[in-house]
Amino acid sequence: MKLTTKGRYAVMAMTDLAKHSEGRPVSLADIASRQEISLSYLEQLFARLRRGGLVRSVRGPGGGYLLARTMAETRISDVILSVDEPMSATRCKSNSSTGCLSDGSRCLTHDLWDELGHQIHLYLDSVSLEDVMNRQVRRTAHQQDATPATVTPETREFSLDVAG
């Protein structure tokens, strides 16, 4: 799975919005300053988040953005998908019958990476903005495990290819 800055920054900005709104609109300039994200980049992300129904804008003095849903209803997967981040670990194109090999076939590991992408999506869909705000992400992840006694930090870690 490639998670670029779009997905990461969108989640960072949404958590900042959730933390600082307190029922009042939050300006993108304030979010940009606190999260050290370019204002023009945030404007692009928030346009997509607004189209995705995750935020709503308030115009005029004291304007800014508010969450369009409660924190509990806002899934991290929705945030990432709203900014057009694919959740695929395969190098094949999504929803394509052809594979990534030059002859159009799928590589032997296709099903492995496809399932990994599916599991990542399921996990991110199980985590809400509220979970992140309450720092309950680890608890959420461990509740998903069939045998939590065998899970160690070493077995939970893996590296994602994060593009800039």
C-alpha atoms as a printed R data frame, in Angstrom:
    type eleno elety resid chain resno       x       y       z
1   ATOM     1    CA   MET     A     1   0.000   0.000   0.000
2   ATOM     2    CA   LYS     A     2   1.250   3.425  -0.843
3   ATOM     3    CA   LEU     A     3   0.101   6.049   1.590
4   ATOM     4    CA   THR     A     4   1.184   9.445   0.321
5   ATOM     5    CA   THR     A     5   1.145  12.745   2.145
6   ATOM     6    CA   LYS     A     6  -2.435  13.302   0.954
7   ATOM     7    CA   GLY     A     7  -3.768  10.543   3.173
8   ATOM     8    CA   ARG     A     8  -1.506  11.238   6.126
9   ATOM     9    CA   TYR     A     9  -2.058  14.988   6.058
10  ATOM    10    CA   ALA     A    10  -5.825  14.594   5.653
11  ATOM    11    CA   VAL     A    11  -5.992  12.433   8.786
12  ATOM    12    CA   MET     A    12  -3.716  14.850  10.676
13  ATOM    13    CA   ALA     A    13  -5.864  17.812   9.637
14  ATOM    14    CA   MET     A    14  -9.117  16.057  10.541
15  ATOM    15    CA   THR     A    15  -7.842  15.196  14.021
16  ATOM    16    CA   ASP     A    16  -6.704  18.802  14.468
17  ATOM    17    CA   LEU     A    17 -10.132  20.019  13.372
18  ATOM    18    CA   ALA     A    18 -11.835  17.627  15.780
19  ATOM    19    CA   LYS     A    19  -9.604  18.718  18.653
20  ATOM    20    CA   HIS     A    20  -9.913  22.465  18.153
21  ATOM    21    CA   SER     A    21 -13.419  23.054  16.805
22  ATOM    22    CA   GLU     A    22 -15.455  22.838  20.026
23  ATOM    23    CA   GLY     A    23 -18.534  23.626  17.932
24  ATOM    24    CA   ARG     A    24 -16.876  26.621  16.236
25  ATOM    25    CA   PRO     A    25 -15.358  26.723  12.752
26  ATOM    26    CA   VAL     A    26 -11.594  26.282  12.548
27  ATOM    27    CA   SER     A    27  -9.582  28.128   9.932
28  ATOM    28    CA   LEU     A    28  -7.296  26.236   7.597
29  ATOM    29    CA   ALA     A    29  -4.555  28.746   8.436
30  ATOM    30    CA   ASP     A    30  -4.701  27.641  12.078
31  ATOM    31    CA   ILE     A    31  -4.601  23.959  11.128
32  ATOM    32    CA   ALA     A    32  -1.733  24.609   8.697
33  ATOM    33    CA   SER     A    33   0.243  26.383  11.402
34  ATOM    34    CA   ARG     A    34  -0.304  23.757  14.105
35  ATOM    35    CA   GLN     A    35   0.305  20.762  11.808
36  ATOM    36    CA   GLU     A    36   3.064  22.386   9.729
37  ATOM    37    CA   ILE     A    37   1.248  21.700   6.458
38  ATOM    38    CA   SER     A    38   1.162  24.082   3.515
39  ATOM    39    CA   LEU     A    39  -2.045  26.149   3.478
40  ATOM    40    CA   SER     A    40  -2.507  25.701  -0.271
41  ATOM    41    CA   TYR     A    41  -2.137  21.919   0.140
42  ATOM    42    CA   LEU     A    42  -4.740  21.924   2.933
43  ATOM    43    CA   GLU     A    43  -7.119  23.893   0.732
44  ATOM    44    CA   GLN     A    44  -6.896  21.162  -1.896
45  ATOM    45    CA   LEU     A    45  -7.434  18.417   0.695
46  ATOM    46    CA   PHE     A    46 -10.382  20.168   2.328
47  ATOM    47    CA   ALA     A    47 -12.078  20.672  -1.031
48  ATOM    48    CA   ARG     A    48 -11.983  16.887  -1.424
49  ATOM    49    CA   LEU     A    49 -13.025  16.259   2.185
50  ATOM    50    CA   ARG     A    50 -15.983  18.620   1.666
51  ATOM    51    CA   ARG     A    51 -17.021  16.803  -1.532
52  ATOM    52    CA   GLY     A    52 -16.725  13.553   0.432
53  ATOM    53    CA   GLY     A    53 -19.197  14.846   3.027
54  ATOM    54    CA   LEU     A    54 -16.686  14.792   5.890
55  ATOM    55    CA   VAL     A    55 -16.422  18.537   6.549
56  ATOM    56    CA   ARG     A    56 -18.582  21.574   5.934
57  ATOM    57    CA   SER     A    57 -17.403  25.101   5.383
58  ATOM    58    CA   VAL     A    58 -18.614  28.237   7.126
59  ATOM    59    CA   ARG     A    59 -18.065  31.487   5.222
60  ATOM    60    CA   GLY     A    60 -17.442  34.969   6.531
61  ATOM    61    CA   PRO     A    61 -15.609  36.406   9.532
62  ATOM    62    CA   GLY     A    62 -14.851  33.675  12.004
63  ATOM    63    CA   GLY     A    63 -15.471  31.124   9.276
64  ATOM    64    CA   GLY     A    64 -13.604  27.938   8.622
65  ATOM    65    CA   TYR     A    65 -14.472  24.266   8.718
66  ATOM    66    CA   LEU     A    66 -16.498  21.976  10.947
67  ATOM    67    CA   LEU     A    67 -16.836  18.210  10.965
68  ATOM    68    CA   ALA     A    68 -19.906  17.166   8.973
69  ATOM    69    CA   ARG     A    69 -20.297  13.991  11.058
70  ATOM    70    CA   THR     A    70 -19.590  13.110  14.649
71  ATOM    71    CA   MET     A    71 -16.098  11.889  15.462
72  ATOM    72    CA   ALA     A    72 -17.517   8.419  16.129
73  ATOM    73    CA   GLU     A    73 -19.140   8.334  12.669
74  ATOM    74    CA   THR     A    74 -16.017   9.513  10.844
75  ATOM    75    CA   ARG     A    75 -13.956   6.498   9.776
76  ATOM    76    CA   ILE     A    76 -10.269   6.908   8.970
77  ATOM    77    CA   SER     A    77 -10.834   4.913   5.778
78  ATOM    78    CA   ASP     A    78 -13.394   7.527   4.658
79  ATOM    79    CA   VAL     A    79 -10.869  10.321   5.190
80  ATOM    80    CA   ILE     A    80  -8.207   8.552   3.147
81  ATOM    81    CA   LEU     A    81 -10.599   7.549   0.372
82  ATOM    82    CA   SER     A    82 -12.028  11.093   0.199
83  ATOM    83    CA   VAL     A    83  -8.638  12.456  -0.803
84  ATOM    84    CA   ASP     A    84  -8.343   9.789  -3.508
85  ATOM    85    CA   GLU     A    85  -5.850   7.557  -1.779
86  ATOM    86    CA   PRO     A    86  -5.990   4.002  -3.122
87  ATOM    87    CA   MET     A    87  -5.896   1.242  -0.535
88  ATOM    88    CA   SER     A    88  -4.255  -1.368  -2.647
89  ATOM    89    CA   ALA     A    89  -1.059  -3.234  -1.933
90  ATOM    90    CA   THR     A    90  -0.876  -4.815  -5.394
91  ATOM    91    CA   ARG     A    91   0.819  -3.189  -8.330
92  ATOM    92    CA   CYS     A    92  -2.082  -4.254 -10.577
93  ATOM    93    CA   LYS     A    93  -4.724  -1.645 -11.358
94  ATOM    94    CA   SER     A    94  -7.812  -1.856  -9.166
95  ATOM    95    CA   ASN     A    95 -10.834  -3.589 -10.666
96  ATOM    96    CA   SER     A    96  -8.835  -4.796 -13.643
97  ATOM    97    CA   SER     A    97  -8.971  -8.325 -14.979
98  ATOM    98    CA   THR     A    98  -5.403  -8.053 -16.234
99  ATOM    99    CA   GLY     A    99  -2.386  -8.430 -14.030
100 ATOM   100    CA   CYS     A   100   0.820  -6.510 -13.579
101 ATOM   101    CA   LEU     A   101   3.052  -8.784 -15.652
102 ATOM   102    CA   SER     A   102   3.991  -7.868 -19.214
103 ATOM   103    CA   ASP     A   103   1.875 -10.709 -20.606
104 ATOM   104    CA   GLY     A   104  -1.181  -9.428 -18.695
105 ATOM   105    CA   SER     A   105  -1.179 -12.204 -16.121
106 ATOM   106    CA   ARG     A   106  -1.091 -11.761 -12.377
107 ATOM   107    CA   CYS     A   107   2.047 -12.475 -10.388
108 ATOM   108    CA   LEU     A   108   2.079 -15.410  -7.962
109 ATOM   109    CA   THR     A   109   1.914 -13.086  -4.956
110 ATOM   110    CA   HIS     A   110  -1.091 -11.102  -6.218
111 ATOM   111    CA   ASP     A   111  -3.569 -12.730  -3.827
112 ATOM   112    CA   LEU     A   112  -1.245 -12.126  -0.866
113 ATOM   113    CA   TRP     A   113  -0.930  -8.381  -1.572
114 ATOM   114    CA   ASP     A   114  -4.591  -8.089  -2.505
115 ATOM   115    CA   GLU     A   115  -5.615  -9.556   0.850
116 ATOM   116    CA   LEU     A   116  -3.145  -7.294   2.681
117 ATOM   117    CA   GLY     A   117  -4.793  -4.272   1.051
118 ATOM   118    CA   HIS     A   118  -8.190  -5.635   2.079
119 ATOM   119    CA   GLN     A   119  -7.033  -6.098   5.689
120 ATOM   120    CA   ILE     A   120  -5.616  -2.568   5.803
121 ATOM   121    CA   HIS     A   121  -8.930  -1.219   4.555
122 ATOM   122    CA   LEU     A   122 -10.833  -3.264   7.163
123 ATOM   123    CA   TYR     A   123  -8.577  -1.967   9.917
124 ATOM   124    CA   LEU     A   124  -8.820   1.684   8.845
125 ATOM   125    CA   ASP     A   125 -12.583   1.240   8.514
126 ATOM   126    CA   SER     A   126 -12.699  -0.050  12.101
127 ATOM   127    CA   VAL     A   127 -10.967   3.051  13.479
128 ATOM   128    CA   SER     A   128 -12.936   6.251  13.975
129 ATOM   129    CA   LEU     A   129 -11.705   9.782  14.421
130 ATOM   130    CA   GLU     A   130 -12.960   9.451  17.986
131 ATOM   131    CA   ASP     A   131 -10.672   6.428  18.535
132 ATOM   132    CA   VAL     A   132  -7.693   8.472  17.350
133 ATOM   133    CA   MET     A   133  -8.668  11.452  19.512
134 ATOM   134    CA   ASN     A   134  -9.083   9.227  22.578
135 ATOM   135    CA   ARG     A   135  -5.821   7.426  21.809
136 ATOM   136    CA   GLN     A   136  -7.687   4.115  21.585
137 ATOM   137    CA   VAL     A   137  -6.161   2.978  18.309
138 ATOM   138    CA   ARG     A   138  -4.007   0.249  19.833
139 ATOM   139    CA   ARG     A   139  -6.985  -1.036  21.803
140 ATOM   140    CA   THR     A   140  -9.036  -1.090  18.609
141 ATOM   141    CA   ALA     A   141  -6.325  -2.992  16.750
142 ATOM   142    CA   HIS     A   142  -5.924  -5.558  19.502
143 ATOM   143    CA   GLN     A   143  -9.673  -6.150  19.749
144 ATOM   144    CA   GLN     A   144  -9.559  -7.254  16.113
145 ATOM   145    CA   ASP     A   145  -6.993  -9.979  16.810
146 ATOM   146    CA   ALA     A   146  -8.220 -13.547  17.227
147 ATOM   147    CA   THR     A   147  -5.384 -14.381  19.615
148 ATOM   148    CA   PRO     A   148  -4.223 -11.160  21.266
149 ATOM   149    CA   ALA     A   149  -1.948 -13.054  23.649
150 ATOM   150    CA   THR     A   150   0.370 -13.929  20.758
151 ATOM   151    CA   VAL     A   151   0.598 -10.366  19.439
152 ATOM   152    CA   THR     A   152   3.816  -8.611  20.303
153 ATOM   153    CA   PRO     A   153   5.086  -5.235  19.129
154 ATOM   154    CA   GLU     A   154   7.582  -7.070  16.949
155 ATOM   155    CA   THR     A   155   4.879  -8.995  15.099
156 ATOM   156    CA   ARG     A   156   2.654  -5.910  14.628
157 ATOM   157    CA   GLU     A   157   5.302  -3.796  12.913
158 ATOM   158    CA   PHE     A   158   5.801  -3.611   9.200
159 ATOM   159    CA   SER     A   159   6.863  -0.838   6.937
160 ATOM   160    CA   LEU     A   160   4.626   0.787   4.378
161 ATOM   161    CA   ASP     A   161   6.073   2.390   1.274
162 ATOM   162    CA   VAL     A   162   5.232   6.008   2.039
163 ATOM   163    CA   ALA     A   163   5.593   8.270  -0.953
164 ATOM   164    CA   GLY     A   164   6.149  11.991  -0.497
